[in-house]
């Protein structure tokens, strides 16, 4: 199986080498989204974008950078080899990242959400599981207007990491200013916010309004449908663990002073503004934007993305290259399930359904990406294979609905033919027929 996966990876590497080695540049055009990043974004933010939910963005309306390549010691490629570089993409609220290309892209932890807030308040730029580069904590307001001279910054919160937690149940009235001076204001008790849950790992409590949000239900988009569900499969998935207690402070929002409750977590900053509309009282801070400005501004790092002299190609490359890699990574678990069907097993049917929807989403992600003229011929050939692959996935789903093994087998054959067409587009020489056909069968029998 490893050898088969490498044949797909070889085609991807050749394609990426021909059209897109890294270069220090960030495009002005709106970036594209790969299938794994789009699905992660869509769970919480597609309902917001389409007006189906009134709540804070958890990522933002769209990415604010192209796919970037950032140093990370343990990052691996599709074959499992250490490459030391992972791809990431920044949004207003945070950063999405893929560190293990060969992981299961259907797993919700395939796309991770960096510990950006932790890096901002400690100044420790993380370059591996256990490697950091020390820089200054960010002198950027954690909430409100970026030009607010009086708002507390990430650097303000650095010493507060060592403060003792509030007792669970205690009403939160403590305040902090830009200098890090902690005080108390009894009038804040009227908002009824309490210390809700103590987190042993970091020895801090989570404010009740934030804990309620982290465990809230609402409209989400999952596997092709809108439904009512938990916003986060794990309450700490989006935020990470709390790094400080929650503090009231005053910040400027659009130039207007606002009293807000702020708490710094590993991945995000959450704010609570009592006079906001109900769905927007708890909001996620713009940690992704702040971090990008810190890393690529204050620290002087250079953003690295796809190498092309044509900026109009960048959004297409953002979407297509990672999506093809993610499609390749998804094939082994999908085909293993199809090879050993268990039509009467509900768990098997649920798993295969999720993976078939993912395969169809791969085609959707690339179909919705407009290719520049320079890559239109490539895109036409790629889509021919992807459409056949998607057609096969739809047939398999239809066969499962009808309990019809023949339709399932027809779908598998279409998927096999679609993958072959994709490989022919990426690197035709990879599929040159050996004299006895043995190696070709070895490369493609995963789908047969």
Buried (B, 14 or more C-beta within 10 A) or exposed (E): EEEBBBBBBBBBBBBBEEBBEBBEBBBEEBBBBBBBBBBBBBBBBBBBBEEEBEBBBBBBEBBBBBBBBBBBBBBBBBBBEEBEBBBBBBBBBBBBBBBBBBBBBBEBEBBBBBBBBBBBBBBBBBBEEEEEEEBEBBEBBBBBBEEBEBBBBBBBBBEBBEBEBBEEEEBBBBBBBBEBEEEEEEEBEEBEBBBBBBBEEBBBBBBBBBBEBBBEEBBBBBBBEBEEBBBBEEBBBBBBBBBBBBBBBBBBBEEEEBBBBBBBBBBBBBBBBBEBEEEEBBBBBBBBBBBBBBBBEBBEBEBBBBBBEEBBBBBBBBBBBBBBBBBBBBBBBBBEBBEEBEEEEEEBBEBBBBBBBBBBBBBBBBEEBEBBEBBEEBBEBBBBBBBBBBBBBBBBBBBBEEEBEEBBBBBBBBBBBBBBBBBBBBBEEBBEEEEEEEBBEEBBEBBE
